[in-house]
Amino acid sequence: MENYEEISPQRGDKLKIENVKYKIGGEQRSMGGIFRFTSHDSRFTIFSRFTTHDSRLTGFLLLTSHGSLLTMVLFLLLSLPLLAVTIDELQNSGEYLYGMGEADSYEKATDLALQNLISKISVKVEADFTRKDSEDEYGFKSRVERNINTYSSTTLYNVPDIMEQSKDKTVVWRYLKKADLDKIFAARRQKILSYYNCGLEAEAKCQIGDALRNYYWSMELLSTYPEKECLCPENDEITLQTQLPNKINSLLDGTNFNLLHIYRDVGKNRKVLKYLVTYAEKSVTNLNYRYYTSADGWSRYTSVNDGLAYIELPLDYSEPKLALQIQYRYEQAANFDKEVLKVLSGIEADYFNNNQRELILIGEEEDINTEKLTLDVFNISKNESTGELKEKDILEDVIKDIREGNKEDIKNCFTETGYSDYENILCYGKADIMEDKYQMLLEESPGEKQFRNLPMRFSFPGNEAEFIERVNFKFDDKGRIKGITFSLSDRTIRDIMAKDERMWKPEEKYQLINFMEYYKTAYCLEDIDYINNIFAENALIIVGRILKNDDFDIENITDTIDKEKVEYIRYEKDEYIEHLRQVFAANEYVNLQFEDSDIKHYSNDPDSALYAIQIKQNYASQNYGDQGYLFLMMDLQEIEKPKIYIRTWQPEKFADGTVFGVDDFRMN
């Protein structure tokens, strides 16, 4: 871990702790770092290092607080603090690459020193970069330096420094052992391969958006890696430099938008085009696209949902063709990986023109009847279409009123909770119903009917996001809507329903699907009260991969995690809920999509209501996007009052290909 912390004993005083490393592995533990204390008037600076190894302590830093007074105590045990590398060693030993910066502040000086270091690294490694024939000597050197610069916001900002400070100026030397340069490039290579492998997994599951993003990011990272001619992991006869653009081109060429319907919606002065999006004759799970009209320019990016895509045009649009673009760069999503973000913004982009195609708009146009709609319902348990149902009639009225925005006219169709859900759904974004003919699925259980998969579009005025979500309506035994949720993807539902019938009762599977849909909906609608209620008071919540030596215990659960493979931060429940409040307050929208689920009973007892689920989560919001792996351990004994006891999230799999799971925790 690289850690940085700043505190102020007095107004203007600064203490900087840098390069603190902490590793747990067997009996050996090591820790090292540098601290620098600068008085508020800059009259003096204390600079020292401290290290520990096993039980031998070279230096130890203790910070204590008494009221508003912060006291720094440095204990020197067994030996004096180690001195930093000297400037003379940097210049004359031949072991280091270094850069020097001089300015009126430490921040400016260290930036200049870093840029100077980058230029020297570029000179050292430029022979390893592939020269483009069209580039002259200056252009080639400039490209190499831009590529090396993509490391500066990540690895290189963690290199040590030496500072000399006087009243008028600050001089900073940033340095790196030449022998450590290979380690920096090895880390970049590992990330290149990681994104490539994620692309392969996504492509195999027809998650085309994920595949394009991972392949493209891998390719752009590869352009900043000196040995670009590295071989594919699964094929040693082809290089990644060749394979990655081939993969991207293949996905773009193989993705088809198949026109299903053209609707004329006179009431809303628009045409609605409905498409089935496929790859290798399978419905595409996720993909972002946009389209162009001369009147409005490029539309927002919209996500394909289980093969379903809509295009909205002015009612008088008469052109026979339409330009459409498929997204593959995903710059906004890159903000969860600062290294990728630096690369995408720091080097010349690679473009794929075959992400653009012309859609032919010729076809029979159907008029949408705003006064009437057709709702076909298929009863899953009876394997037949339904006849007359009062719930079906109510749902038709609700759909018509969503189109027209008349909430008050149908309030008596809901329970109090159901109507609250309805208002929240309509407030999620600008909600829209795009058709007048729908097919929905009906699931029946004692005391409940659930109508599934009404497609709705949600757009957000404050940004470019737009989503298609399939919405479910749950009715109580009195025929009132008691709850509304966003549906899981077809693939996720199929994974759950395919569980062995000998171990999984059908009602259990439906409970798990319902729980995950409530969970997804609560985060999308920023329902902090529901989230607060479903987490047990002593819930174990682990986020991220930042090393922290914090053994954790919750009632009846003992930590059994392998410390050598796990890095984590633990949140208390109150901390996590407060963190979510801040996230929700800062974003116009939050959207979750789940994929690749693996669900188990916690124990071998088939009657146990304690379940464990591993699932891939794609998270998008106004200011942030990421993907990672979610693990939940929850009790569904009372399905209306579920409890989550363990929640973990990690941005990537461990080195052995695993994620947090039921085997990492033990119940006593």
C-alpha positions as CSV (number, residue, x, y, z in Angstrom):
1,M,0.0,0.0,0.0
2,E,1.1,3.5,-0.7
3,N,-0.4,5.9,1.9
4,Y,-0.5,9.7,2.2
5,E,-1.8,11.7,5.1
6,E,-1.7,15.3,6.0
7,I,-2.6,16.9,9.3
8,S,-2.0,20.4,10.9
9,P,-0.8,20.7,14.5
10,Q,-1.2,24.4,14.2
11,R,-2.9,26.5,11.6
12,G,-0.5,26.4,8.6
13,D,1.7,23.7,10.0
14,K,1.9,20.6,7.8
15,L,2.9,17.0,8.5
16,K,3.3,14.7,5.4
17,I,3.7,11.0,5.8
18,E,4.6,9.3,2.5
19,N,5.4,5.8,1.2
20,V,4.1,3.9,4.2
21,K,4.2,0.2,3.2
22,Y,2.5,-2.5,5.3
23,K,2.5,-6.1,4.3
24,I,1.2,-9.2,6.1
25,G,2.7,-12.5,5.0
26,G,3.6,-15.3,7.4
27,E,5.5,-14.0,10.4
28,Q,7.2,-11.2,8.5
29,R,5.9,-7.6,8.7
30,S,7.6,-4.6,7.3
31,M,6.8,-0.9,7.4
32,G,8.7,2.1,6.1
33,G,8.0,5.7,5.3
34,I,9.1,9.3,5.3
35,F,7.7,12.1,7.3
36,R,8.2,15.8,6.8
37,F,7.0,18.5,9.3
38,T,6.9,22.1,8.1
39,S,6.1,25.0,10.4
40,H,3.4,27.4,9.3
41,D,5.8,30.2,8.8
42,S,8.2,27.9,6.8
43,R,11.1,28.7,9.1
44,F,12.1,25.1,9.5
45,T,11.5,21.7,8.2
46,I,12.0,18.3,9.9
47,F,12.6,15.5,7.5
48,S,13.2,11.9,8.5
49,R,12.4,8.2,7.7
50,F,11.2,5.4,9.8
51,T,11.2,1.6,9.2
52,T,10.3,-1.6,11.0
53,H,11.2,-5.2,10.1
54,D,10.0,-8.1,12.2
55,S,10.4,-7.0,15.8
56,R,13.3,-4.6,15.1
57,L,12.1,-1.0,15.1
58,T,14.3,1.7,13.5
59,G,11.9,4.5,14.0
60,F,8.3,4.9,15.1
61,L,5.9,7.8,14.7
62,L,3.2,8.4,17.3
63,L,0.5,11.0,16.9
64,T,-1.6,11.9,20.0
65,S,-4.4,14.4,20.4
66,H,-5.5,16.3,23.5
67,G,-8.5,18.4,22.8
68,S,-7.6,20.6,19.9
69,L,-3.8,20.2,20.5
70,L,-2.0,17.6,18.4
71,T,1.3,16.5,19.6
72,M,3.9,14.7,17.5
73,V,6.3,12.4,19.3
74,L,9.1,10.5,17.6
75,F,10.5,7.5,19.4
76,L,13.9,6.3,18.4
77,L,14.4,2.8,19.4
78,L,17.5,0.6,18.9
79,S,19.0,3.0,16.3
80,L,18.8,6.4,14.7
81,P,16.4,7.0,11.8
82,L,17.7,6.1,8.4
83,L,18.8,8.9,6.2
84,A,17.4,9.4,2.7
85,V,19.4,8.9,-0.4
86,T,21.8,11.9,-0.8
87,I,21.9,14.1,-3.8
88,D,25.5,13.1,-4.4
89,E,24.4,9.4,-4.6
90,L,21.7,10.3,-7.1
91,Q,24.1,12.1,-9.4
92,N,27.2,9.9,-9.1
93,S,26.2,6.3,-8.2
94,G,24.7,5.5,-11.6
95,E,21.9,3.5,-9.9
96,Y,19.2,6.2,-10.2
97,L,17.1,8.1,-12.7
98,Y,16.2,11.5,-11.2
99,G,14.6,14.8,-11.9
100,M,15.0,18.2,-10.2
101,G,12.5,21.0,-9.8
102,E,12.8,24.4,-8.2
103,A,9.9,26.7,-7.3
104,D,8.4,28.8,-4.6
105,S,6.4,25.9,-3.1
106,Y,6.8,22.2,-2.6
107,E,3.9,21.3,-4.8
108,K,5.2,23.2,-7.8
109,A,8.7,22.0,-7.3
110,T,7.7,18.4,-7.1
111,D,5.6,18.6,-10.3
112,L,8.6,20.1,-12.1
113,A,10.9,17.4,-10.7
114,L,8.4,14.7,-11.8
115,Q,8.3,16.1,-15.4
116,N,12.1,16.2,-15.5
117,L,12.2,12.6,-14.3
118,I,9.7,11.6,-16.9
119,S,11.8,13.1,-19.7
120,K,14.8,11.1,-18.5
121,I,12.8,7.9,-18.3
122,S,11.6,8.5,-21.9
123,V,15.2,8.8,-23.1
124,K,16.1,5.5,-21.4
125,V,13.2,3.5,-22.8
126,E,12.5,5.1,-26.2
127,A,14.5,2.5,-28.0
128,D,12.0,-0.1,-26.8
129,F,9.0,1.7,-28.2
130,T,7.9,0.9,-31.8
131,R,8.6,3.8,-34.1
132,K,5.8,4.8,-36.6
133,D,7.2,5.2,-40.1
134,S,5.3,8.5,-40.5
135,E,6.9,10.1,-37.5
136,D,10.1,12.1,-37.6
137,E,12.6,12.0,-34.8
138,Y,11.0,14.9,-32.9
139,G,7.5,13.3,-33.3
140,F,8.7,10.0,-32.1
141,K,10.4,11.4,-29.0
142,S,7.4,13.4,-28.2
143,R,5.1,10.4,-28.4
144,V,7.4,8.3,-26.2
145,E,7.4,11.1,-23.6
146,R,3.6,11.4,-23.7
147,N,3.3,7.6,-23.2
148,I,5.7,7.7,-20.2
149,N,3.7,10.6,-18.9
150,T,0.7,8.3,-18.5
151,Y,2.5,6.7,-15.6
152,S,2.9,10.0,-13.7
153,S,-0.5,10.2,-12.0
154,T,-0.2,6.6,-10.6
155,T,3.1,4.8,-10.1
156,L,5.5,7.7,-10.5
157,Y,3.8,9.9,-8.0
158,N,4.8,7.4,-5.4
159,V,8.5,7.6,-6.0
160,P,10.5,9.2,-3.1
161,D,11.9,12.7,-3.1
162,I,14.6,14.8,-1.5
163,M,13.7,18.4,-0.5
164,E,15.9,21.3,0.2
165,Q,14.1,24.4,1.5
166,S,15.1,27.9,2.2
167,K,13.1,31.0,2.9
168,D,12.8,31.9,-0.8
169,K,12.7,28.7,-2.7
170,T,12.1,24.9,-2.6
171,V,14.2,22.4,-4.5
172,V,12.8,18.9,-4.9
173,W,14.6,15.8,-6.4
174,R,12.4,12.9,-7.5
175,Y,14.2,9.7,-8.1
176,L,13.8,6.1,-9.1
177,K,16.2,3.2,-9.0
178,K,16.9,2.0,-12.6
179,A,16.3,-1.5,-11.4
180,D,12.8,-0.6,-10.3
181,L,11.8,0.7,-13.7
182,D,11.0,-2.8,-14.9
183,K,8.7,-3.3,-12.0
184,I,6.6,-0.2,-13.1
185,F,6.3,-1.6,-16.6
186,A,5.5,-5.1,-15.3
187,A,2.5,-3.6,-13.4
188,R,1.3,-1.9,-16.6
189,R,1.6,-5.2,-18.5
190,Q,-0.4,-7.0,-15.8
191,K,-3.2,-4.4,-16.2
192,I,-3.1,-4.8,-20.0
193,L,-3.6,-8.6,-19.7
194,S,-6.3,-8.2,-17.0
195,Y,-8.5,-6.0,-19.2
196,Y,-7.9,-8.3,-22.2
197,N,-9.0,-11.3,-20.2
198,C,-12.1,-9.4,-18.9
199,G,-12.9,-8.7,-22.6
200,L,-12.7,-12.4,-23.4
201,E,-15.1,-13.2,-20.6
202,A,-17.5,-10.5,-21.6
203,E,-17.5,-11.5,-25.3
204,A,-18.3,-15.1,-24.4
205,K,-21.4,-13.9,-22.5
206,C,-22.5,-11.5,-25.2
207,Q,-21.8,-8.6,-23.0
208,I,-20.7,-6.6,-26.0
209,G,-20.4,-3.2,-24.3
210,D,-18.1,-4.6,-21.5
211,A,-16.1,-6.5,-24.1
212,L,-15.5,-3.4,-26.3
213,R,-14.6,-1.3,-23.2
214,N,-12.1,-3.9,-21.9
215,Y,-10.5,-4.6,-25.2
216,Y,-10.1,-0.9,-26.0
217,W,-8.7,0.0,-22.6
218,S,-6.2,-2.9,-22.9
219,M,-5.2,-1.7,-26.4
220,E,-4.6,1.9,-25.3
221,L,-2.6,0.8,-22.2
222,L,-0.6,-1.4,-24.6
223,S,0.4,1.6,-26.6
224,T,2.2,3.0,-23.6
225,Y,4.1,-0.2,-22.9
226,P,7.5,-0.5,-24.4
227,E,7.3,-4.2,-25.4
228,K,4.1,-3.9,-27.4
229,E,4.8,-7.0,-29.3
230,C,3.9,-9.3,-26.3
231,L,1.9,-12.4,-27.3
232,C,-1.7,-13.2,-26.5
233,P,-2.2,-15.4,-23.4
234,E,-4.2,-18.0,-25.4
235,N,-2.4,-17.8,-28.7
236,D,1.4,-17.5,-28.9
237,E,1.4,-17.0,-32.6
238,I,-0.2,-13.6,-32.6
239,T,0.6,-10.4,-30.7
240,L,-1.8,-8.4,-28.6
241,Q,-1.0,-5.4,-30.8
242,T,-2.6,-7.3,-33.6
243,Q,-5.3,-9.2,-31.7
244,L,-6.9,-6.3,-29.8
245,P,-7.9,-4.2,-32.8
246,N,-9.0,-7.5,-34.5
247,K,-11.3,-8.2,-31.5
248,I,-12.8,-4.7,-31.5
249,N,-13.4,-4.7,-35.2
250,S,-15.0,-8.2,-35.0
251,L,-17.4,-7.0,-32.3
252,L,-18.3,-3.8,-34.1
253,D,-18.9,-5.6,-37.4
254,G,-20.8,-8.4,-35.8
255,T,-23.3,-6.3,-33.8
256,N,-26.6,-6.0,-35.7
257,F,-29.5,-3.6,-35.1
258,N,-32.6,-5.4,-36.5
259,L,-35.6,-3.1,-37.0
260,L,-38.8,-4.6,-35.4
261,H,-41.3,-1.8,-35.5
262,I,-41.8,1.9,-36.5
263,Y,-44.4,3.6,-34.4
264,R,-46.0,7.0,-35.1
265,D,-46.8,8.7,-31.8
266,V,-48.9,11.7,-32.9
267,G,-49.7,12.7,-29.4
268,K,-46.0,13.2,-28.6
269,N,-45.0,14.3,-32.1
270,R,-42.5,11.6,-32.6
271,K,-41.5,8.4,-34.3
272,V,-40.3,5.5,-32.2
273,L,-38.1,2.8,-33.8
274,K,-37.8,-0.5,-31.9
275,Y,-34.7,-2.7,-32.5
276,L,-33.5,-6.1,-31.5
277,V,-29.7,-5.9,-31.0
278,T,-27.8,-9.1,-31.6
279,Y,-24.3,-10.5,-31.8
280,A,-23.7,-14.0,-33.2
281,E,-27.5,-14.4,-33.3
282,K,-27.8,-13.8,-29.6
283,S,-29.4,-10.9,-27.8
284,V,-26.8,-8.4,-26.7
285,T,-26.8,-7.9,-22.9
286,N,-25.3,-4.4,-22.8
287,L,-24.1,-1.9,-25.3
288,N,-24.2,1.9,-25.5
289,Y,-25.3,3.6,-28.7
290,R,-26.3,7.1,-30.0
291,Y,-27.7,8.4,-33.3
292,Y,-27.6,11.6,-35.3
293,T,-30.3,13.9,-36.8
294,S,-29.5,17.1,-38.6
295,A,-32.0,19.0,-36.4
296,D,-30.8,17.8,-33.0
297,G,-27.3,16.6,-33.6
298,W,-26.1,13.5,-31.7
299,S,-28.5,12.0,-29.2
300,R,-27.6,10.9,-25.7
301,Y,-25.9,7.5,-25.3
302,T,-28.5,4.9,-24.5
303,S,-27.9,1.4,-23.2
304,V,-29.2,-1.7,-24.8
305,N,-31.2,-3.8,-22.3
306,D,-31.4,-7.5,-23.0
307,G,-31.3,-6.9,-26.8
308,L,-33.9,-4.1,-26.7
309,A,-33.1,-0.6,-28.1
310,Y,-35.2,2.4,-29.0
311,I,-34.6,5.3,-31.3
312,E,-36.8,8.4,-31.1
313,L,-37.1,10.8,-34.1
314,P,-39.3,13.8,-34.9
315,L,-42.7,12.8,-36.4
316,D,-41.9,14.5,-39.7
317,Y,-38.5,12.8,-40.1
318,S,-38.5,11.5,-43.6
319,E,-34.9,10.5,-44.3
320,P,-34.6,6.8,-45.4
321,K,-31.3,6.4,-43.4
322,L,-30.0,7.2,-40.0
323,A,-26.4,7.4,-38.7
324,L,-25.7,5.4,-35.6
325,Q,-22.6,5.0,-33.4
326,I,-21.6,2.3,-31.0
327,Q,-19.6,3.4,-28.0
328,Y,-16.2,1.7,-27.3
329,R,-14.0,4.3,-25.6
330,Y,-16.1,4.7,-22.4
331,E,-14.1,7.7,-21.1
332,Q,-16.6,8.5,-18.4
333,A,-16.5,5.0,-17.0
334,A,-12.7,5.3,-16.8
335,N,-12.8,7.5,-13.8
336,F,-12.8,4.4,-11.5
337,D,-9.3,3.5,-12.9
338,K,-7.1,6.6,-12.7
339,E,-4.4,4.8,-14.8
340,V,-6.7,4.2,-17.7
341,L,-8.1,7.7,-17.4
342,K,-4.6,9.2,-17.6
343,V,-3.9,7.1,-20.7
344,L,-7.2,8.0,-22.5
345,S,-6.6,11.7,-21.9
346,G,-2.8,11.7,-22.4
347,I,-2.2,10.0,-25.7
348,E,-3.6,10.2,-29.2
349,A,-6.8,8.1,-29.4
350,D,-7.2,5.2,-31.7
351,Y,-10.5,5.3,-33.7
352,F,-12.6,2.6,-35.3
353,N,-14.8,3.9,-38.1
354,N,-16.8,0.7,-38.2
355,N,-18.5,1.7,-35.0
356,Q,-20.7,3.8,-37.2
357,R,-23.3,2.5,-39.6
358,E,-26.3,3.6,-41.5
359,L,-29.7,2.2,-40.4
360,I,-32.3,1.8,-43.1
361,L,-35.6,3.2,-41.9
362,I,-37.9,1.8,-44.5
363,G,-40.8,-0.2,-43.1
364,E,-44.5,-0.2,-42.2
365,E,-45.4,2.5,-39.8
366,E,-47.9,1.8,-37.0
367,D,-49.9,4.5,-35.3
368,I,-49.8,4.5,-31.5
369,N,-53.2,4.8,-29.9
370,T,-52.9,7.0,-26.8
371,E,-56.4,6.0,-25.7
372,K,-55.9,2.3,-26.0
373,L,-53.1,-0.2,-25.4
374,T,-52.7,-3.9,-25.8
375,L,-51.2,-5.9,-22.9
376,D,-50.6,-9.6,-23.5
377,V,-49.7,-11.5,-20.3
378,F,-48.2,-14.9,-20.2
379,N,-48.6,-16.9,-17.0
380,I,-45.3,-18.7,-16.3
381,S,-46.6,-21.3,-13.9
382,K,-49.5,-22.3,-16.1
383,N,-47.5,-22.0,-19.3
384,E,-50.4,-20.2,-21.0
385,S,-51.7,-16.7,-21.8
386,T,-54.0,-15.2,-19.3
387,G,-57.6,-14.5,-19.7
388,E,-59.4,-11.7,-17.9
389,L,-57.7,-10.4,-14.7
390,K,-58.7,-7.3,-12.7
391,E,-54.9,-6.8,-12.0
392,K,-54.3,-6.7,-15.8
393,D,-57.0,-4.1,-16.3
394,I,-55.5,-2.0,-13.4
395,L,-52.0,-2.3,-15.0
396,E,-53.3,-1.1,-18.3
397,D,-54.7,2.0,-16.6
398,V,-51.4,2.6,-14.9
399,I,-49.4,2.3,-18.1
400,K,-51.7,4.7,-19.9
401,D,-51.4,7.2,-17.0
402,I,-47.6,6.9,-17.0
403,R,-47.7,7.9,-20.7
404,E,-50.0,10.9,-19.8
405,G,-48.5,11.8,-16.4
406,N,-51.8,11.6,-14.5
407,K,-50.6,10.1,-11.2
408,E,-53.5,11.2,-9.0
409,D,-56.2,9.5,-11.2
410,I,-54.9,6.0,-10.2
411,K,-53.8,6.5,-6.6
412,N,-56.5,4.2,-5.3
413,C,-54.9,1.3,-7.3
414,F,-51.9,1.3,-4.9
415,T,-51.2,0.5,-1.3
416,E,-49.4,3.3,0.5
417,T,-46.0,1.6,0.0
418,G,-46.8,0.8,-3.6
419,Y,-47.8,4.4,-4.4
420,S,-44.5,5.6,-2.8
421,D,-42.6,3.2,-5.1
422,Y,-44.6,4.5,-8.1
423,E,-43.8,8.1,-7.3
424,N,-40.1,7.2,-6.8
425,I,-40.0,5.4,-10.2
426,L,-41.4,8.4,-12.0
427,C,-39.0,10.7,-10.2
428,Y,-36.0,8.5,-11.0
429,G,-35.7,10.2,-14.3
430,K,-38.0,11.4,-17.1
431,A,-40.0,8.2,-17.4
432,D,-41.4,7.3,-20.7
433,I,-43.5,4.5,-22.3
434,M,-42.5,4.0,-25.9
435,E,-45.2,1.7,-27.3
436,D,-48.8,0.7,-27.0
437,K,-48.4,-3.1,-27.3
438,Y,-46.7,-5.0,-24.5
439,Q,-46.0,-8.5,-23.5
440,M,-45.5,-9.2,-19.8
441,L,-44.9,-12.2,-17.7
442,L,-47.1,-13.2,-14.7
443,E,-45.8,-15.0,-11.7
444,E,-48.3,-16.1,-9.1
445,S,-47.6,-17.1,-5.5
446,P,-49.9,-17.2,-2.4
447,G,-51.2,-13.7,-1.8
448,E,-49.2,-12.1,-4.7
449,K,-49.3,-11.6,-8.4
450,Q,-46.3,-10.1,-10.1
451,F,-46.4,-8.7,-13.7
452,R,-42.8,-8.5,-15.1
453,N,-40.8,-6.7,-17.7
454,L,-42.6,-3.5,-18.8
455,P,-39.9,-1.7,-20.8
456,M,-39.6,2.0,-19.7
457,R,-37.0,4.6,-20.8
458,F,-35.5,7.0,-18.2
459,S,-33.6,10.1,-19.2
460,F,-31.9,12.7,-17.0
461,P,-32.0,16.5,-17.9
462,G,-28.7,17.3,-16.2
463,N,-26.5,14.9,-18.2
464,E,-26.3,12.7,-21.2
465,A,-27.3,9.4,-19.6
466,E,-30.4,7.4,-20.7
467,F,-31.4,3.9,-19.6
468,I,-34.0,1.3,-20.7
469,E,-35.2,-0.6,-17.6
470,R,-37.8,-3.3,-17.4
471,V,-40.2,-2.7,-14.6
472,N,-42.1,-5.2,-12.4
473,F,-45.4,-4.6,-10.6
474,K,-46.4,-6.6,-7.6
475,F,-50.1,-6.9,-6.6
476,D,-51.4,-8.0,-3.1
477,D,-54.4,-10.3,-2.6
478,K,-56.8,-7.3,-2.8
479,G,-55.7,-6.4,-6.3
480,R,-53.7,-3.4,-5.3
481,I,-50.1,-2.6,-6.4
482,K,-47.9,-3.1,-3.3
483,G,-44.5,-2.7,-4.9
484,I,-42.5,-1.8,-8.0
485,T,-39.0,-2.9,-8.9
486,F,-36.5,-2.9,-11.7
487,S,-35.9,-6.3,-13.2
488,L,-32.7,-8.3,-13.2
489,S,-31.3,-9.2,-16.6
490,D,-32.6,-12.3,-18.4
491,R,-29.2,-13.9,-18.1
492,T,-29.1,-13.4,-14.3
493,I,-32.6,-14.8,-13.9
494,R,-31.7,-17.8,-16.0
495,D,-28.7,-18.5,-13.9
496,I,-30.8,-18.5,-10.7
497,M,-33.6,-20.5,-12.2
498,A,-31.1,-23.1,-13.6
499,K,-30.1,-24.2,-10.0
500,D,-30.4,-27.9,-9.2
501,E,-34.1,-28.6,-8.3
502,R,-32.8,-31.2,-5.7
503,M,-31.2,-28.5,-3.7
504,W,-33.3,-25.5,-4.6
505,K,-37.1,-25.1,-4.2
506,P,-38.8,-23.0,-6.9
507,E,-40.1,-20.6,-4.2
508,E,-36.5,-20.1,-3.0
509,K,-35.4,-19.1,-6.5
510,Y,-38.2,-16.5,-6.7
511,Q,-37.3,-15.2,-3.3
512,L,-33.7,-14.6,-4.4
513,I,-34.7,-12.9,-7.6
514,N,-37.2,-10.7,-5.7
515,F,-34.6,-9.8,-3.1
516,M,-31.9,-8.9,-5.7
517,E,-34.5,-6.8,-7.6
518,Y,-35.5,-4.9,-4.4
519,Y,-31.8,-4.4,-3.7
520,K,-31.0,-3.1,-7.2
521,T,-34.1,-0.8,-7.1
522,A,-33.2,0.7,-3.7
523,Y,-29.8,1.8,-4.9
524,C,-31.2,3.1,-8.2
525,L,-33.9,5.1,-6.5
526,E,-31.6,6.1,-3.7
527,D,-33.9,4.7,-1.1
528,I,-31.6,5.1,1.9
529,D,-34.3,4.1,4.4
530,Y,-34.8,0.7,2.8
531,I,-31.0,0.1,2.5
532,N,-30.6,1.0,6.2
533,N,-33.3,-1.5,7.2
534,I,-32.0,-4.4,5.2
535,F,-28.5,-4.2,6.7
536,A,-28.2,-5.8,10.1
537,E,-26.9,-3.5,12.8
538,N,-23.7,-5.5,13.2
539,A,-23.3,-6.1,9.4
540,L,-19.8,-6.7,8.1
541,I,-19.2,-4.3,5.2
542,I,-16.0,-4.5,3.2
543,V,-15.2,-2.1,0.3
544,G,-12.2,-1.8,-1.9
545,R,-8.7,-3.3,-1.8
546,I,-6.7,-1.0,0.6
547,L,-4.7,-3.0,3.1
548,K,-5.7,-2.5,6.7
549,N,-4.7,-4.6,9.6
550,D,-8.1,-4.7,11.2
551,D,-9.3,-8.1,12.4
552,F,-13.0,-8.0,12.4
553,D,-15.7,-9.9,14.3
554,I,-19.4,-9.7,14.2
555,E,-21.8,-11.7,16.3
556,N,-21.4,-15.5,15.5
557,I,-19.1,-14.8,12.5
558,T,-15.4,-15.2,12.7
559,D,-12.8,-13.7,10.2
560,T,-11.2,-16.5,8.3
561,I,-9.9,-14.5,5.3
562,D,-6.5,-15.3,3.9
563,K,-4.5,-12.2,4.8
564,E,-2.1,-12.8,2.1
565,K,-4.7,-12.3,-0.7
566,V,-7.0,-9.7,0.9
567,E,-6.8,-6.0,1.2
568,Y,-9.8,-4.2,2.5
569,I,-11.5,-1.4,4.3
570,R,-14.2,-2.2,6.8
571,Y,-17.2,0.1,7.2
572,E,-19.4,0.2,10.2
573,K,-23.0,0.2,9.2
574,D,-23.6,3.9,10.2
575,E,-20.4,4.9,8.3
576,Y,-21.6,3.0,5.1
577,I,-25.1,4.5,5.2
578,E,-23.7,8.0,5.7
579,H,-21.3,7.4,2.8
580,L,-24.3,6.4,0.6
581,R,-26.2,9.5,1.6
582,Q,-23.3,11.7,0.4
583,V,-23.1,9.7,-2.9
584,F,-26.8,10.0,-3.5
585,A,-26.9,13.7,-2.7
586,A,-24.1,14.3,-5.2
587,N,-25.6,12.5,-8.2
588,E,-28.7,13.0,-10.3
589,Y,-29.0,9.3,-10.8
590,V,-27.5,5.9,-9.9
591,N,-27.9,2.8,-12.0
592,L,-26.9,-0.8,-11.2
593,Q,-26.8,-3.8,-13.6
594,F,-26.0,-7.3,-12.4
595,E,-24.4,-10.2,-14.3
596,D,-22.7,-13.5,-13.7
597,S,-24.4,-14.6,-10.5
598,D,-23.4,-17.6,-8.3
599,I,-25.8,-18.4,-5.5
600,K,-25.3,-20.9,-2.7
601,H,-26.9,-22.0,0.5
602,Y,-24.6,-20.9,3.3
603,S,-24.7,-24.4,4.7
604,N,-25.6,-27.8,3.3
605,D,-29.0,-27.6,5.0
606,P,-31.5,-27.1,2.2
607,D,-34.0,-25.6,4.7
608,S,-31.6,-22.9,5.8
609,A,-32.8,-19.3,4.9
610,L,-29.2,-18.0,4.9
611,Y,-27.9,-17.5,1.4
612,A,-24.7,-16.3,-0.2
613,I,-24.5,-14.7,-3.6
614,Q,-21.5,-13.6,-5.7
615,I,-22.5,-11.3,-8.6
616,K,-20.8,-8.9,-11.0
617,Q,-22.0,-5.4,-10.6
618,N,-21.9,-2.5,-13.1
619,Y,-22.4,0.8,-11.4
620,A,-23.1,4.1,-13.1
621,S,-23.8,7.5,-11.7
622,Q,-23.6,11.1,-12.8
623,N,-20.1,11.6,-11.5
624,Y,-18.7,8.1,-11.3
625,G,-18.8,4.6,-12.9
626,D,-17.2,1.3,-12.1
627,Q,-17.5,-2.4,-12.3
628,G,-16.7,-5.0,-9.7
629,Y,-17.8,-8.1,-7.8
630,L,-20.4,-8.0,-5.1
631,F,-20.8,-10.6,-2.4
632,L,-23.8,-10.7,-0.1
633,M,-24.7,-13.0,2.8
634,M,-28.3,-12.5,3.7
635,D,-31.1,-14.1,5.7
636,L,-34.4,-14.5,3.8
637,Q,-36.4,-16.2,6.6
638,E,-38.8,-13.3,6.5
639,I,-38.9,-12.4,2.9
640,E,-40.6,-9.1,3.6
641,K,-37.8,-8.2,6.1
642,P,-34.5,-9.5,4.6
643,K,-31.3,-9.0,6.5
644,I,-27.8,-8.6,5.0
645,Y,-25.1,-9.7,7.4
646,I,-22.1,-9.5,5.1
647,R,-21.5,-7.3,2.1
648,T,-18.2,-7.1,0.2
649,W,-17.2,-5.3,-3.0
650,Q,-14.0,-5.5,-4.9
651,P,-13.0,-3.9,-8.2
652,E,-11.3,-7.0,-9.6
653,K,-10.8,-10.7,-9.0
654,F,-7.9,-11.9,-6.9
655,A,-4.8,-13.2,-8.6
656,D,-6.1,-16.8,-8.4
657,G,-9.3,-15.8,-10.3
658,T,-11.6,-15.9,-7.2
659,V,-13.7,-13.3,-5.4
660,F,-15.0,-13.0,-1.9
661,G,-17.3,-15.9,-1.2
662,V,-18.9,-18.1,1.3
663,D,-15.7,-20.0,2.0
664,D,-14.0,-16.8,3.3
665,F,-16.3,-16.7,6.3
666,R,-17.3,-19.1,9.0
667,M,-20.4,-19.1,11.2
668,N,-19.9,-20.5,14.8
